[in-house]
Amino acid sequence: MPIYEYWCHNCQRKIMLYFSTFNTAQPSCPHCGNDDLQRLVSTFSVQKTYKDVYNDILSDSSLVKGMLGNEPRALAEWNKRMGQGEKVAPEYEEMLGRMDRGEMPSKPDRSEAERKPSEEIA
């Protein structure tokens, strides 16, 4: 569903209008009601599909070799490519930073609350 941007010559505002279908009718400004709007060229973003990301990764032979060798830098690169710029938790960012430096993260210690009763320390 398209969102169009317009400039209202009457109230001097940039407005965004959503249409549930492709619309060719001239809209009016929701602020002042004026129908003297100029359509603006909007920016847009196209993200790769997961299939495209996988194909990019698989075509990078050095990355695939590093992942098969369990190399931290390759695993961090794979995570970054798969995330496609998504926001992640600070702990995750820290772990990826360590992997970028060549450190393999260790498994976290389980707290006493997470231990099974048979594992309790006497």
N, C-alpha and C positions, 0 to 999 in steps of 0.2 A: 504494500500500500504506500503510495507516494506521499512525501511531505515536500511541499514547495515553499520556497522563500520569495518574498516580495518586498519592495520598498514602497511605502505609502508617501506620495508626494504631498498630501495634505497635512498629516501629523508628523511627518519626517521620522517614521519608525520602520525598522526592519521587522517583518512579521513572518511567521512560519504557519502554514496552513496544511492540515492533513485532509486528504480526500480518500474515501473508502474505495473509490474507483478512479481510473484515469479520467481527469476532468479537463475539458477544453474551454468551459465557460469562464468568463472573467469574474473573479471573486471580488468581494468588497472587504475593506479593512474592518476587523472586529473591534477596533478602538474608536474610530470616528465615522465608520460607515461609508467612507469615500470609495468609489470604484476606480479611481485613477491610480492603479498599482502597476509597478514595473516588476516583471519577473526577473529574479536574480539567478545567476549560475551558482549552484550550491556545490560544496565539496562533498565527497562521498568516500567510503572505504569499502574495499573488497577483501575479505579474508580468504585464505586458502582453506580448502576442505581438509579433513584429516587424511583422506586418501592422497591428496597432493603433498601434504607434509610427509607422510610415510614414503611416498615415491622419492621425494627430495632426499630424505635420510638414506634410503636404500641405494640411491645413486651415488652417495658419498662413500666410496670404498674405505677411506681411512677412518671415517666415523664408525662404519659397521665393524671394521676390524678392531677398533678400540672398544666398542661395546661388547663384542664377543670375548675380548681379553679382559673384560671387567675393569677397564681403566676409568678412574674417577672423572677425568676431564671429558671423555667421550660420553659418559653417562650424564654429566651436567649439560653438555651440549644437546643431547637428545631431549632432556627435560625442557630446556629452553625452547627448542624448536616445537615440541609438542604443545607447550603452553601458549604459543602464539601471542606472547605479550600479556597474558592474563595476570591479574594481581594475585600474589600469593602471600601467605603468612610470613612474618619476619623470620621465624625459625627456619622455614623452608628456604628463604633467601640466603640465610646464613649457611645452611647446609650446602646449597649450590655454590656459594662463594668458596667454601672449603674444598669442594670437589674441583672447582676451577683451578685451585692452587695445587691440585694433585693429591689431596688427602681423601681417603675413603672414610666416610663417616662410620663411627662405631654404632653398634646397637645400643639404644638407651637402656639404662638400668631400670628394672621394674621396681616400683615402690612397694613397700610392705603391704599396702592395701590391695595391690594387684596380685600378690602371691597367693597360690593355692594353700589351703590349710596344711596340706602334707609337706609344703616347702618351708613352713615357718621355722625360724631359727630358735633353738632352745636356749 
